[in-house]
Amino acid sequence: MDGQLGAQLITAGSTLSGVVLTLLATAFLDRRRAADGRALEAMKLRADQSRWLRDERRRAYSALSAAGEEALQFLRNRAVVLIDDRSERPGLEGEWAAIRTDLRKAFNQVELLGTGTVRMAALTMWRAARDGGNDFFASLDGEPGPPCEERREWLRATRSEMGTLGDTYLKACRDDLQAGTSD
């Protein structure tokens, strides 16, 4: 009987050891699956955040580009009227104030969401547009100022600078969106 009891104890011990090892392996695999699940969920969350940021950047970049173009078109088509005839100045000044406000709002969005390179290009473009319009209206104040042809030439140069800076801004935006940077 002692031999049978020993064999039964060995069998029971082996069975119990197998059950314990199975439980330990199962617990380890469950923890591993949970950790993998959390890592996968974190990756999905980062991907969603990156996609959201990219979409918001695209909207902000586009809004500033449109606002800059609106300022450029204002100086090209509307402001030039004031060189010869100042009677429309109050209305055009109000129009410029609205354009300048939209330009600033769009710039603020790029400043909040954009990458460093795009923010620098946006700052340069925004300042040129803002200062160009403000300086034009300031040149109409007080003294007669430069002759009409000089003002026209100054407006042409301002518009040219705004166009060049706008192109630089668009290139920075394109490079950023194609590269998919996240700084």
PAGU-697633 format. One record per residue: residue number from 1; x, y, z of N, C-alpha, C, O in turn. Coordinates in nm, 2 decimals, decimal comma, padded with zeros to 4 digits. Atoms other than C-alpha are relative to their C-alpha. Layout:
BEGIN
> NUM; X; Y; Z; X; Y; Z; X; Y; Z; X; Y; Z $
...
// end
This chain:
BEGIN
> 1; 00,08; -00,12; 00,00; 00,00; 00,00; 00,00; 00,08; 00,13; 00,00; 00,05; 00,23; -00,06 $
> 2; -00,09; -00,12; -00,01; 00,28; 00,23; 00,07; 00,04; 00,04; -00,14; 00,06; 00,16; -00,17 $
> 3; -00,04; -00,03; 00,14; 00,38; 00,21; -00,30; -00,11; 00,06; -00,07; -00,09; 00,15; -00,16 $
> 4; 00,12; -00,06; 00,07; 00,03; 00,28; -00,41; -00,03; 00,14; 00,05; -00,06; 00,23; -00,03 $
> 5; 00,02; -00,13; -00,06; 00,00; 00,57; -00,17; 00,10; 00,10; -00,06; 00,07; 00,22; -00,09 $
> 6; -00,11; -00,09; 00,05; 00,33; 00,72; -00,29; -00,03; 00,03; -00,15; -00,01; 00,15; -00,19 $
> 7; 00,03; -00,03; 00,14; 00,22; 00,68; -00,66; -00,12; 00,10; -00,01; -00,12; 00,19; -00,09 $
> 8; 00,11; -00,09; 00,00; -00,11; 00,85; -00,58; 00,04; 00,14; 00,04; -00,01; 00,24; -00,01 $
> 9; -00,05; -00,13; -00,05; 00,07; 01,13; -00,39; 00,08; 00,07; -00,12; 00,07; 00,19; -00,14 $
> 10; -00,08; -00,06; 00,12; 00,30; 01,18; -00,69; -00,09; 00,05; -00,11; -00,07; 00,16; -00,16 $
> 11; 00,10; -00,03; 00,10; 00,01; 01,18; -00,93; -00,08; 00,13; 00,04; -00,10; 00,22; -00,04 $
> 12; 00,08; -00,12; -00,05; -00,19; 01,43; -00,71; 00,09; 00,12; 00,00; 00,05; 00,23; -00,04 $
> 13; -00,09; -00,11; 00,00; 00,12; 01,65; -00,67; 00,03; 00,05; -00,14; 00,04; 00,17; -00,16 $
> 14; -00,03; -00,04; 00,14; 00,19; 01,65; -01,04; -00,12; 00,07; -00,06; -00,11; 00,17; -00,13 $
> 15; 00,12; -00,06; 00,05; -00,17; 01,73; -01,12; -00,02; 00,14; 00,06; -00,05; 00,23; -00,01 $
> 16; 00,01; -00,13; -00,07; -00,18; 02,01; -00,86; 00,11; 00,10; -00,06; 00,08; 00,21; -00,08 $
> 17; -00,10; -00,08; 00,06; 00,15; 02,14; -01,00; -00,04; 00,05; -00,14; -00,02; 00,17; -00,18 $
> 18; 00,04; -00,04; 00,13; 00,01; 02,14; -01,35; -00,11; 00,10; 00,00; -00,11; 00,19; -00,08 $
> 19; 00,11; -00,09; -00,01; -00,30; 02,32; -01,24; 00,05; 00,14; 00,04; 00,01; 00,24; -00,01 $
> 20; -00,06; -00,12; -00,04; -00,09; 02,58; -01,06; 00,07; 00,07; -00,11; 00,06; 00,19; -00,13 $
> 21; -00,07; -00,06; 00,11; 00,13; 02,63; -01,36; -00,09; 00,05; -00,11; -00,06; 00,16; -00,17 $
> 22; 00,10; -00,05; 00,10; -00,17; 02,66; -01,59; -00,06; 00,13; 00,05; -00,08; 00,22; -00,03 $
> 23; 00,05; -00,12; -00,05; -00,32; 02,92; -01,36; 00,10; 00,12; -00,01; 00,06; 00,23; -00,05 $
> 24; -00,11; -00,11; 00,01; 00,01; 03,12; -01,35; 00,02; 00,04; -00,14; 00,03; 00,16; -00,17 $
> 25; -00,02; -00,03; 00,15; 00,05; 03,10; -01,73; -00,12; 00,08; -00,05; -00,11; 00,17; -00,12 $
> 26; 00,12; -00,07; 00,04; -00,31; 03,21; -01,78; 00,00; 00,14; 00,06; -00,04; 00,23; -00,02 $
> 27; -00,01; -00,13; -00,06; -00,27; 03,50; -01,54; 00,10; 00,09; -00,07; 00,07; 00,20; -00,10 $
> 28; -00,10; -00,07; 00,07; 00,05; 03,60; -01,71; -00,05; 00,05; -00,14; -00,03; 00,16; -00,18 $
> 29; 00,05; -00,03; 00,14; -00,11; 03,58; -02,06; -00,12; 00,11; 00,01; -00,13; 00,19; -00,08 $
> 30; 00,11; -00,10; -00,02; -00,42; 03,78; -01,93; 00,06; 00,14; 00,02; 00,01; 00,24; -00,04 $
> 31; -00,06; -00,13; -00,02; -00,20; 04,05; -01,80; 00,07; 00,06; -00,12; 00,06; 00,18; -00,15 $
> 32; -00,07; -00,03; 00,12; 00,00; 04,05; -02,12; -00,10; 00,06; -00,10; -00,08; 00,16; -00,17 $
> 33; 00,10; -00,05; 00,09; -00,32; 04,08; -02,33; -00,06; 00,13; 00,04; -00,08; 00,22; -00,04 $
> 34; 00,05; -00,13; -00,05; -00,45; 04,36; -02,11; 00,10; 00,11; -00,03; 00,06; 00,22; -00,07 $
> 35; -00,10; -00,10; 00,03; -00,12; 04,55; -02,15; 00,01; 00,03; -00,15; 00,02; 00,15; -00,19 $
> 36; 00,00; -00,02; 00,14; -00,12; 04,50; -02,52; -00,13; 00,07; -00,04; -00,12; 00,16; -00,13 $
> 37; 00,13; -00,07; 00,03; -00,49; 04,61; -02,53; 00,01; 00,15; 00,03; -00,03; 00,24; -00,04 $
> 38; -00,02; -00,14; -00,04; -00,40; 04,93; -02,34; 00,10; 00,07; -00,09; 00,08; 00,19; -00,13 $
> 39; -00,10; -00,06; 00,10; -00,10; 04,99; -02,57; -00,07; 00,03; -00,13; -00,05; 00,14; -00,20 $
> 40; 00,07; -00,01; 00,13; -00,32; 04,94; -02,88; -00,10; 00,12; 00,01; -00,11; 00,20; -00,08 $
> 41; 00,10; -00,11; -00,02; -00,59; 05,18; -02,73; 00,08; 00,13; 00,00; 00,03; 00,23; -00,05 $
> 42; -00,08; -00,12; 00,00; -00,32; 05,44; -02,66; 00,05; 00,04; -00,14; 00,05; 00,16; -00,18 $
> 43; -00,04; -00,03; 00,14; -00,19; 05,41; -03,02; -00,12; 00,05; -00,08; -00,10; 00,15; -00,16 $
> 44; 00,11; -00,05; 00,07; -00,54; 05,46; -03,15; -00,04; 00,14; 00,04; -00,07; 00,22; -00,04 $
> 45; 00,03; -00,13; -00,05; -00,59; 05,76; -02,93; 00,10; 00,10; -00,06; 00,06; 00,21; -00,10 $
> 46; -00,10; -00,09; 00,06; -00,26; 05,91; -03,05; -00,03; 00,03; -00,15; -00,01; 00,14; -00,20 $
> 47; 00,03; -00,01; 00,14; -00,36; 05,84; -03,41; -00,12; 00,10; -00,02; -00,13; 00,18; -00,11 $
> 48; 00,11; -00,09; 00,00; -00,70; 06,01; -03,35; 00,04; 00,14; 00,02; -00,01; 00,24; -00,04 $
> 49; -00,04; -00,14; -00,03; -00,54; 06,31; -03,19; 00,09; 00,06; -00,11; 00,07; 00,18; -00,15 $
> 50; -00,08; -00,05; 00,12; -00,29; 06,34; -03,48; -00,09; 00,03; -00,12; -00,06; 00,14; -00,18 $
> 51; 00,10; -00,03; 00,11; -00,57; 06,32; -03,73; -00,08; 00,13; 00,03; -00,09; 00,21; -00,06 $
> 52; 00,07; -00,12; -00,04; -00,76; 06,58; -03,54; 00,08; 00,13; -00,02; 00,04; 00,23; -00,08 $
> 53; -00,09; -00,11; 00,01; -00,46; 06,81; -03,52; 00,03; 00,04; -00,15; 00,03; 00,15; -00,18 $
> 54; -00,03; -00,02; 00,14; -00,38; 06,77; -03,89; -00,12; 00,07; -00,06; -00,11; 00,16; -00,14 $
> 55; 00,12; -00,06; 00,06; -00,74; 06,85; -03,98; -00,02; 00,15; 00,05; -00,05; 00,24; -00,03 $
> 56; 00,00; -00,14; -00,06; -00,74; 07,16; -03,75; 00,10; 00,09; -00,06; 00,08; 00,21; -00,09 $
> 57; -00,11; -00,07; 00,06; -00,41; 07,27; -03,89; -00,04; 00,04; -00,15; -00,02; 00,15; -00,19 $
> 58; 00,04; -00,03; 00,14; -00,54; 07,24; -04,25; -00,11; 00,11; 00,00; -00,10; 00,20; -00,09 $
> 59; 00,11; -00,11; 00,00; -00,85; 07,45; -04,16; 00,06; 00,13; 00,04; 00,03; 00,24; -00,02 $
> 60; -00,06; -00,12; -00,04; -00,64; 07,71; -03,98; 00,09; 00,06; -00,11; 00,09; 00,18; -00,14 $
> 61; -00,09; -00,05; 00,11; -00,38; 07,73; -04,26; -00,08; 00,06; -00,12; -00,05; 00,16; -00,17 $
> 62; 00,09; -00,04; 00,11; -00,66; 07,76; -04,52; -00,07; 00,13; 00,04; -00,08; 00,22; -00,05 $
> 63; 00,07; -00,12; -00,04; -00,84; 08,03; -04,32; 00,09; 00,12; -00,01; 00,05; 00,23; -00,05 $
> 64; -00,09; -00,12; 00,00; -00,53; 08,25; -04,29; 00,04; 00,03; -00,15; 00,05; 00,14; -00,19 $
> 65; -00,03; -00,02; 00,14; -00,45; 08,20; -04,66; -00,12; 00,08; -00,07; -00,09; 00,17; -00,14 $
> 66; 00,12; -00,07; 00,06; -00,81; 08,31; -04,75; 00,00; 00,14; 00,05; -00,03; 00,24; -00,02 $
> 67; 00,00; -00,14; -00,06; -00,79; 08,61; -04,51; 00,11; 00,09; -00,06; 00,09; 00,20; -00,09 $
> 68; -00,11; -00,07; 00,07; -00,45; 08,71; -04,66; -00,04; 00,04; -00,14; -00,01; 00,15; -00,19 $
> 69; 00,04; -00,03; 00,14; -00,59; 08,69; -05,01; -00,11; 00,11; 00,00; -00,11; 00,19; -00,09 $
> 70; 00,10; -00,11; -00,01; -00,89; 08,90; -04,90; 00,06; 00,13; 00,02; 00,02; 00,23; -00,04 $
> 71; -00,07; -00,13; -00,02; -00,66; 09,17; -04,77; 00,07; 00,04; -00,12; 00,07; 00,16; -00,16 $
> 72; -00,06; -00,03; 00,13; -00,46; 09,15; -05,09; -00,09; 00,06; -00,10; -00,07; 00,16; -00,17 $
> 73; 00,10; -00,05; 00,09; -00,77; 09,19; -05,30; -00,06; 00,13; 00,04; -00,09; 00,21; -00,05 $
> 74; 00,05; -00,13; -00,04; -00,89; 09,48; -05,09; 00,10; 00,10; -00,04; 00,06; 00,21; -00,09 $
> 75; -00,10; -00,10; 00,04; -00,56; 09,66; -05,15; 00,01; 00,02; -00,15; 00,04; 00,12; -00,20 $
> 76; -00,01; 00,00; 00,15; -00,57; 09,57; -05,52; -00,12; 00,07; -00,06; -00,10; 00,15; -00,15 $
> 77; 00,12; -00,05; 00,07; -00,93; 09,66; -05,60; -00,07; 00,11; 00,08; -00,13; 00,20; 00,01 $
> 78; 00,08; -00,10; -00,07; -01,09; 09,87; -05,32; 00,08; 00,12; 00,05; 00,04; 00,23; 00,03 $
> 79; -00,08; -00,11; -00,06; -00,82; 10,08; -05,15; 00,05; 00,09; -00,11; 00,06; 00,21; -00,08 $
> 80; -00,06; -00,09; 00,11; -00,68; 10,21; -05,48; -00,10; 00,11; -00,04; -00,05; 00,21; -00,09 $
> 81; 00,11; -00,10; 00,03; -01,01; 10,40; -05,52; 00,03; 00,13; 00,08; 00,01; 00,24; 00,03 $
> 82; -00,03; -00,11; -00,09; -00,90; 10,62; -05,23; 00,11; 00,09; -00,04; 00,13; 00,20; 00,01 $
> 83; -00,12; -00,08; 00,04; -00,59; 10,75; -05,40; -00,05; 00,13; -00,07; 00,00; 00,24; -00,05 $
> 84; 00,05; -00,12; 00,08; -00,80; 10,98; -05,63; -00,12; 00,06; 00,07; -00,14; 00,18; 00,06 $
> 85; 00,13; -00,05; -00,05; -01,13; 11,01; -05,44; -00,02; -00,06; 00,15; -00,03; -00,18; 00,17 $
> 86; 00,01; 00,05; -00,14; -01,15; 11,00; -05,06; -00,14; 00,00; 00,06; -00,16; -00,02; 00,18 $
> 87; 00,14; -00,01; -00,05; -01,53; 11,03; -05,04; -00,04; -00,14; 00,06; -00,13; -00,14; 00,14 $
> 88; 00,04; 00,13; -00,05; -01,56; 10,65; -04,98; 00,08; -00,05; 00,12; 00,07; -00,16; 00,16 $
> 89; -00,09; 00,05; -00,11; -01,30; 10,64; -04,70; -00,07; -00,06; 00,12; -00,03; -00,16; 00,16 $
> 90; 00,06; 00,06; -00,12; -01,54; 10,58; -04,41; -00,04; -00,14; -00,02; -00,02; -00,23; 00,06 $
> 91; 00,05; 00,14; 00,03; -01,70; 10,28; -04,57; 00,12; -00,10; -00,02; 00,12; -00,21; 00,03 $
> 92; -00,11; 00,09; 00,03; -01,37; 10,14; -04,69; 00,09; -00,02; 00,13; 00,15; -00,13; 00,14 $
> 93; -00,08; 00,02; -00,13; -01,20; 10,20; -04,35; -00,07; -00,11; 00,08; -00,01; -00,19; 00,15 $
> 94; 00,07; 00,11; -00,07; -01,48; 09,99; -04,19; 00,02; -00,13; -00,06; 00,03; -00,23; 00,01 $
> 95; -00,03; 00,12; 00,08; -01,43; 09,73; -04,46; 00,14; -00,06; 00,04; 00,15; -00,18; 00,06 $
> 96; -00,14; 00,04; -00,03; -01,06; 09,72; -04,39; 00,01; -00,05; 00,15; 00,08; -00,14; 00,18 $
> 97; 00,00; 00,05; -00,14; -01,12; 09,69; -04,01; -00,06; -00,14; 00,01; 00,00; -00,22; 00,09 $
> 98; 00,06; 00,14; 00,00; -01,34; 09,38; -04,07; 00,10; -00,10; -00,06; 00,12; -00,21; -00,01 $
> 99; -00,10; 00,09; 00,06; -01,08; 09,23; -04,30; 00,12; -00,02; 00,09; 00,17; -00,13; 00,11 $
> 100; -00,11; 00,01; -00,10; -00,80; 09,31; -04,05; -00,03; -00,09; 00,12; 00,05; -00,17; 00,16 $
> 101; 00,04; 00,09; -00,11; -01,00; 09,14; -03,77; -00,01; -00,14; -00,04; 00,04; -00,23; 00,03 $
> 102; 00,00; 00,14; 00,05; -01,06; 08,83; -03,98; 00,14; -00,05; -00,02; 00,17; -00,17; 00,01 $
> 103; -00,14; 00,03; 00,02; -00,69; 08,83; -04,07; 00,06; -00,04; 00,14; 00,13; -00,14; 00,15 $
> 104; -00,06; 00,03; -00,13; -00,60; 08,84; -03,70; -00,05; -00,12; 00,06; 00,02; -00,20; 00,12 $
> 105; 00,06; 00,12; -00,05; -00,84; 08,57; -03,60; 00,06; -00,12; -00,07; 00,09; -00,22; 00,00 $
> 106; -00,06; 00,11; 00,07; -00,71; 08,34; -03,87; 00,15; -00,02; 00,04; 00,19; -00,13; 00,06 $
> 107; -00,14; 00,01; -00,04; -00,35; 08,42; -03,77; 00,01; -00,06; 00,14; 00,10; -00,15; 00,16 $
> 108; 00,00; 00,06; -00,13; -00,43; 08,34; -03,41; -00,02; -00,15; 00,00; 00,05; -00,22; 00,08 $
> 109; 00,02; 00,14; 00,01; -00,55; 08,00; -03,51; 00,13; -00,07; -00,04; 00,16; -00,18; 00,01 $
> 110; -00,13; 00,05; 00,05; -00,23; 07,93; -03,70; 00,10; 00,00; 00,12; 00,18; -00,09; 00,13 $
> 111; -00,10; -00,01; -00,11; -00,03; 08,05; -03,40; -00,03; -00,10; 00,11; 00,07; -00,15; 00,16 $
> 112; 00,03; 00,10; -00,10; -00,21; 07,81; -03,17; 00,02; -00,14; -00,05; 00,07; -00,23; 00,03 $
> 113; 00,00; 00,14; 00,05; -00,21; 07,50; -03,40; 00,12; -00,03; -00,09; 00,15; -00,15; -00,10 $
> 114; -00,10; 00,02; 00,10; 00,07; 07,55; -03,65; 00,14; -00,05; 00,06; 00,17; -00,03; 00,18 $
> 115; -00,14; 00,03; -00,03; 00,43; 07,42; -03,65; 00,08; 00,12; 00,00; 00,04; 00,23; -00,05 $
> 116; -00,09; -00,11; -00,01; 00,72; 07,65; -03,59; 00,03; 00,07; -00,13; 00,02; 00,20; -00,14 $
> 117; -00,02; -00,06; 00,13; 00,80; 07,71; -03,96; -00,12; 00,07; -00,05; -00,11; 00,18; -00,11 $
> 118; 00,13; -00,06; 00,05; 00,44; 07,78; -04,05; -00,03; 00,12; 00,08; -00,08; 00,22; 00,03 $
> 119; 00,03; -00,12; -00,09; 00,40; 08,01; -03,75; 00,08; 00,12; -00,04; 00,03; 00,23; -00,04 $
> 120; -00,09; -00,11; 00,04; 00,70; 08,22; -03,86; -00,04; 00,06; -00,13; -00,05; 00,18; -00,15 $
> 121; 00,04; -00,05; 00,13; 00,58; 08,24; -04,22; -00,14; 00,07; 00,02; -00,16; 00,17; -00,05 $
> 122; 00,13; -00,07; -00,03; 00,23; 08,33; -04,09; 00,01; 00,13; 00,06; -00,05; 00,23; 00,03 $
> 123; -00,02; -00,13; -00,06; 00,36; 08,60; -03,87; 00,05; 00,11; -00,10; 00,00; 00,22; -00,09 $
> 124; -00,05; -00,09; 00,10; 00,55; 08,76; -04,15; -00,11; 00,04; -00,10; -00,12; 00,16; -00,13 $
> 125; 00,10; -00,03; 00,10; 00,26; 08,74; -04,39; -00,11; 00,09; 00,07; -00,15; 00,19; 00,01 $
> 126; 00,10; -00,08; -00,07; 00,01; 08,87; -04,13; 00,05; 00,15; 00,03; -00,03; 00,24; 00,01 $
> 127; -00,05; -00,14; -00,02; 00,23; 09,17; -04,04; 00,01; 00,08; -00,12; -00,03; 00,20; -00,12 $
> 128; -00,01; -00,07; 00,13; 00,29; 09,26; -04,40; -00,14; 00,05; -00,04; -00,16; 00,16; -00,09 $
> 129; 00,14; -00,03; 00,04; -00,09; 09,25; -04,47; -00,06; 00,11; 00,09; -00,11; 00,21; 00,05 $
> 130; 00,05; -00,10; -00,10; -00,18; 09,44; -04,15; 00,06; 00,13; -00,02; -00,01; 00,24; -00,03 $
> 131; -00,07; -00,13; 00,01; 00,09; 09,70; -04,18; -00,03; 00,07; -00,14; -00,04; 00,19; -00,15 $
> 132; 00,02; -00,05; 00,14; 00,03; 09,74; -04,56; -00,13; 00,08; 00,00; -00,14; 00,20; -00,05 $
> 133; 00,13; -00,07; -00,01; -00,34; 09,83; -04,50; 00,00; 00,12; 00,09; -00,05; 00,23; 00,06 $
> 134; -00,01; -00,11; -00,10; -00,28; 10,04; -04,19; 00,08; 00,11; -00,05; 00,04; 00,23; -00,04 $
> 135; -00,08; -00,11; 00,05; 00,00; 10,23; -04,35; -00,06; 00,08; -00,12; -00,05; 00,20; -00,13 $
> 136; 00,07; -00,07; 00,11; -00,21; 10,30; -04,66; -00,10; 00,10; 00,06; -00,10; 00,22; 00,01 $
> 137; 00,10; -00,09; -00,06; -00,49; 10,45; -04,45; 00,07; 00,12; 00,07; 00,02; 00,23; 00,07 $
> 138; -00,07; -00,10; -00,07; -00,24; 10,64; -04,24; 00,06; 00,10; -00,10; 00,07; 00,22; -00,07 $
> 139; -00,06; -00,09; 00,10; -00,08; 10,79; -04,56; -00,11; 00,10; -00,05; -00,08; 00,20; -00,11 $
> 140; 00,10; -00,09; 00,05; -00,42; 10,94; -04,64; -00,04; 00,11; 00,10; -00,11; 00,20; 00,07 $
> 141; 00,03; -00,10; -00,10; -00,44; 11,13; -04,31; 00,08; 00,13; -00,01; 00,19; 00,13; -00,07 $
> 142; -00,08; -00,13; -00,01; -00,34; 11,49; -04,26; 00,04; 00,06; -00,13; -00,04; 00,10; -00,21 $
> 143; -00,06; -00,06; 00,12; -00,11; 11,62; -04,52; -00,03; -00,07; -00,13; -00,07; -00,19; -00,12 $
> 144; 00,03; 00,07; 00,12; -00,16; 11,55; -04,88; 00,08; -00,12; -00,03; 00,03; -00,21; -00,11 $
> 145; -00,08; 00,12; 00,02; 00,12; 11,30; -04,88; 00,06; -00,01; -00,13; 00,06; 00,09; -00,21 $
> 146; -00,07; 00,01; 00,13; 00,30; 11,17; -05,18; -00,11; 00,01; -00,11; -00,22; -00,01; -00,09 $
> 147; 00,09; 00,00; 00,12; 00,15; 11,22; -05,53; -00,06; -00,13; -00,02; -00,02; -00,24; 00,02 $
> 148; 00,08; 00,11; 00,03; -00,10; 10,98; -05,66; 00,08; -00,12; -00,06; 00,07; -00,23; -00,02 $
> 149; -00,08; 00,10; 00,06; 00,15; 10,79; -05,87; 00,09; -00,07; 00,10; 00,12; -00,19; 00,09 $
> 150; -00,09; 00,06; -00,10; 00,39; 10,74; -05,58; -00,09; -00,09; 00,09; -00,04; -00,20; 00,13 $
> 151; 00,08; 00,09; -00,09; 00,10; 10,60; -05,37; -00,04; -00,13; -00,08; -00,04; -00,24; -00,02 $
> 152; 00,03; 00,12; 00,08; 00,00; 10,37; -05,66; 00,12; -00,10; 00,00; 00,10; -00,22; 00,02 $
> 153; -00,12; 00,09; 00,00; 00,36; 10,24; -05,68; 00,02; -00,06; 00,14; 00,06; -00,18; 00,15 $
> 154; -00,01; 00,05; -00,14; 00,37; 10,20; -05,30; -00,10; -00,12; 00,02; -00,06; -00,22; 00,08 $
> 155; 00,10; 00,10; -00,01; 00,05; 10,00; -05,32; 00,04; -00,13; -00,08; 00,03; -00,24; -00,03 $
> 156; -00,04; 00,12; 00,08; 00,19; 09,78; -05,60; 00,11; -00,07; 00,07; 00,11; -00,20; 00,08 $
> 157; -00,11; 00,07; -00,07; 00,51; 09,71; -05,40; -00,06; -00,07; 00,12; -00,01; -00,18; 00,15 $
> 158; 00,06; 00,07; -00,11; 00,30; 09,63; -05,09; -00,07; -00,13; -00,04; -00,06; -00,23; 00,02 $
> 159; 00,07; 00,12; 00,05; 00,08; 09,39; -05,29; 00,10; -00,10; -00,04; 00,07; -00,22; -00,02 $
> 160; -00,10; 00,10; 00,04; 00,38; 09,23; -05,44; 00,07; -00,07; 00,12; 00,09; -00,19; 00,12 $
> 161; -00,06; 00,06; -00,12; 00,54; 09,18; -05,10; -00,10; -00,10; 00,06; -00,06; -00,21; 00,11 $
> 162; 00,10; 00,08; -00,06; 00,22; 09,04; -04,97; -00,02; -00,13; -00,08; -00,04; -00,24; -00,02 $
> 163; 00,01; 00,12; 00,08; 00,20; 08,80; -05,26; 00,11; -00,10; 00,02; 00,09; -00,22; 00,03 $
> 164; -00,12; 00,08; -00,02; 00,55; 08,68; -05,22; 00,00; -00,07; 00,14; 00,03; -00,19; 00,15 $
> 165; 00,01; 00,06; -00,14; 00,50; 08,63; -04,84; -00,11; -00,10; 00,01; -00,10; -00,20; 00,08 $
> 166; 00,11; 00,10; 00,00; 00,17; 08,45; -04,91; 00,05; -00,13; -00,07; 00,02; -00,24; -00,02 $
> 167; -00,06; 00,12; 00,07; 00,36; 08,21; -05,15; 00,09; -00,07; 00,10; 00,09; -00,20; 00,10 $
> 168; -00,09; 00,06; -00,10; 00,62; 08,15; -04,88; -00,08; -00,07; 00,11; -00,05; -00,18; 00,15 $
> 169; 00,08; 00,06; -00,10; 00,35; 08,08; -04,63; -00,07; -00,13; -00,05; -00,07; -00,23; 00,02 $
> 170; 00,06; 00,12; 00,06; 00,17; 07,84; -04,86; 00,10; -00,12; -00,01; 00,07; -00,23; 00,01 $
> 171; -00,11; 00,11; 00,01; 00,50; 07,65; -04,92; 00,02; -00,06; 00,13; 00,04; -00,18; 00,14 $
> 172; -00,02; 00,05; -00,13; 00,55; 07,62; -04,55; -00,11; -00,09; 00,04; -00,09; -00,19; 00,11 $
> 173; 00,12; 00,08; -00,04; 00,20; 07,49; -04,50; 00,00; -00,13; -00,08; -00,02; -00,24; -00,02 $
> 174; 00,00; 00,12; 00,08; 00,23; 07,24; -04,79; 00,11; -00,09; 00,06; 00,09; -00,21; 00,07 $
> 175; -00,11; 00,08; -00,05; 00,57; 07,12; -04,65; -00,04; -00,07; 00,13; -00,02; -00,19; 00,16 $
> 176; 00,04; 00,05; -00,13; 00,42; 07,08; -04,30; -00,10; -00,11; -00,02; -00,09; -00,22; 00,04 $
> 177; 00,11; 00,10; 00,02; 00,11; 06,89; -04,42; 00,05; -00,12; -00,07; 00,00; -00,23; -00,04 $
> 178; -00,05; 00,12; 00,07; 00,30; 06,66; -04,65; 00,10; -00,08; 00,09; 00,10; -00,20; 00,08 $
> 179; -00,09; 00,06; -00,09; 00,56; 06,59; -04,38; -00,07; -00,07; 00,11; -00,02; -00,17; 00,17 $
> 180; 00,07; 00,06; -00,11; 00,30; 06,52; -04,12; 00,07; 00,03; 00,14; 00,06; -00,06; 00,23 $
> 181; -00,07; -00,03; -00,13; 00,50; 06,69; -03,84; -00,10; 00,03; 00,11; -00,21; 00,05; 00,08 $
> 182; 00,09; -00,02; -00,11; 00,36; 06,72; -03,50; 00,06; 00,09; 00,11; 00,01; 00,08; 00,23 $
> 183; -00,05; -00,09; -00,11; 00,57; 06,98; -03,31; -00,09; 00,11; 00,04; -00,06; 00,19; 00,12 $
// end
